[in-house]
Amino acid sequence: MARILIITGAILILLGGLLTFLPKIPWLGRLPGDILVKRENLTFYFPLATCILLSLLINLILYLINNR
């Protein structure tokens, strides 16, 4: 149980650090494949390519952690 709490805490610290520095990464959120619709009174933004890239990265990290 203690090991799970330590790993969860470490992941939360890493996620907090990422959230702090993500706005400073210029290409993140503006990848080709991100959907942006601008109309007169509506702006819709869905970062599809960014979501896929982050999902692949997280899956790779979890795969490497689980195969130790």
N, C-alpha and C positions, 0 to 999 in steps of 0.2 A: 504494500500500500504506500509506503514512504517513497519508493522508487517512482511510482506513478505520479505522485504529487510533485516530486522534484522535476520530472520530465515535463509535466504539464506547466509548471511554473517557468521553466526555461523556455518553452514554446511561447508562452504568453509574453515573456520579456522580449523575445525575438520579434514577435508580431508587433509589440509596442514600438520597438525601434524601427521596424519597417514602416509603420504608419507615420512615424516622425519624419523619415527621410524620403518617403515616396513622392511627395510633391516636388522634390528637388530633382527627380529623374525626368528629364525633358521628354523622352519618347514614350514613357508609360502613360497610357490613356489616350494616346494619339496614334495608335498603330493603324496600318491599313486593315480594314475589316471592322473597325469600330463604327457603329452606326450613329450618325448625327443628322437630325431633321430639324431645320429651322423654318418656322412660319411666322406670320405676323405677331401672333400672341402665344406661340407655343414653341418651346425648344425641348426636343427629346433626344437624349443621349444614352446609348447603351454600348458599353465597351466590350463587345463580343470577342474580338481578337485578344484583348488584354485578359479577359476572364479565362480564355482557353490557355493562354501562355502561363498564367499564374497557376491554373489547375495542373498543367503538366509539370511545372516546377515543384509544386507541393507533392504531387504523386511520386516524382523521382526522389525527393528527399525522404519521404516516408518509406519508399521501397528500399532505399539504402539503409535506413535505420532498422527496418525489420529483418534484413538479411544478415545482420551481424552475428 
